[in-house]
Amino acid sequence: MSSNIFRGCIPALMTPCDINGNPNYDALVDTAKRLVKVGMRGVVYCGSMGDWPLLTDEQRQEGISQLVKAGVPVVVGTGAQSPRQAVNHAIHARKVGAAGLMIIPRVLSRGISSAAQHIHFTGVLEAAGDLPSVIYNSPYYGFETKADLFFKLNRKFSNLIGFKEFGGAASLSYAAENITNQDSSLTLMVGVDTQVFHGYVRCGASGAITGVGNALPKEVLRLVGLCEQAASGNNKALRLAKELDDALSVLSKFDEGPDLVLYYKELMVLEGHLEFANQIFSSDQLHMSQREYLHAQWRQFKNWWNSWEGNLKNMKEKTEES
């Protein structure tokens, strides 16, 4: 059993679809392959990008099957209306050969009950077999997995090898202090784009699941690489990581809000990926002012990036000139 899938940067894929909201699986696969080719470790599908409640279980599983068939390492999100459906997603993921699971807490019913969450996680982990798995912690789900519950599960299920934290800096620090640093084999994953620097440099994270990285994969991979160097004591990398983190801050901030899929699909279109122009529900649209703001911030970032000294292209050209 390998946990490599969680030790790197992984985009949480959005679902490209036609004007009627039907998934475009060819575009889904092409997008995933392109992101992996750029340097992403793999992809998460139907996990934390807001699509899973809008698709049927059959649509989700078809997307997962096609991604795996195409050779893309896939982490399967288990978000579902009921624990039974979550178990079925885990069974399907194991059956088709997915690379890992991102286990979403029980939602809608008894979600704030620690006892109910223990039973829920247990059912999914049992169904996963030896599939490497991380628990996804998010304030949006109304339940925070603490160290006592995590290790109660980890002692029974060796395939539970990490923790993805979507909360803010304090939540990441808690996870580092009380969970992942108790055992070097455990992986802490940053679950929100605004906390990549804090997670890697201050909390010892070794993985990240990104939203903005769908549209800006090279830039996000550069940030992660700089943060990894900074965590090892490289002062120049620390400075450059702070600069890039600050420049990305507005675009990354969208990852924290309820309209993240709307923003990041529009960002994909700005980057030339027109297959993301449609939403699963056509009524889900950015307001004109939101769209104009996004466009302005994207242009500002791209202009900054093209002249930034930490851009690998610029660094190479400077080296060649000298």
Steps between C-alpha positions, in 0.01 A plus 500: 500500500649835392416841638692684225178633350457724804857630507479766235262748344164371376227708334139438597348465154188684399257336257501635143153468355282590204238773493246260656727415791598153380860406588754514219713199594743542212579853616525377860762242402690741274513759780627247752769370265615853424528585870696185576732571208573845643602343831194432713521176700152396393146638533211494743164442340165576658658601822509857623421722203124512545402269215414183686152605625409604143586173325343158532703218653510338157643814337766530767604139471509518121738794522722311745500190281601695192777685683646177637470330161698787349783437747440805718569450876165582660407579858128438538292729717235313698259786565143367501155552642522181703773278647375215280570701184842600633583131553391424144736768368786344696417154365487635144830685544674184618341293224611722211851561636494853639814625673339612825198633686417837649241418762236766553321500839137401532282794398138614536402231754668478844798682362594657833498166681851363564357151551318513166814630327706215648257247357497684166879512468527139609261385228686685226844388618386137518365525146826658382706191583865602464424813296702792650261749655493844657223660702380833368443757772291803411289750696246482217403151611428608855729240657865521598692175531725528804805297593315252724264389223774498236728271698213278609444436129869492408574226755244276332554601136859525379373637168404826676829676437423869503289803565383771260423825678275755330477729802718802563845540650390405852343175379811409301718570802277279715524215250879532486544519877253232599465258208751478219817571700430209733602258226740576213306266272193726516446767238359846560335648193412866456140512388453867414712714269538790741690282749766339279783711642391454862437129451833415341732742677350509849310172529713249312238419235621279217196518275239745375164470330446810290212676331677788327762251382251372243541825307850601613682169547854621424465795733359291786764230452765772515352622829500150647858443385617826657317420823668161517840668459412767755400233752854363466654835591555659159464873567477604135225245443325633811499852357384388157230276650363793698496717188317240291259416781414869532458545124265203483304600811189639332465213253570251778242662727220385270576146620353592838160612375179337380553619140841336456389279209348799321818701542737222404303389196508861381874506572538186290326677212733799539791256474359370171312190616159573347364157592441644849269777382184320620373422848318181598206724588483786253354734763828478694675809366728774625351848516643742247694684772648172626607407148657839434684485831635155420612608154681804641674297770601233247653761267681662792644168613604392151682830442678463834587135434648572158747750649563335839858397570389169651334387178716209385490626142634839608763340721620287208518799266693702760746214545552469125560874468763498773 
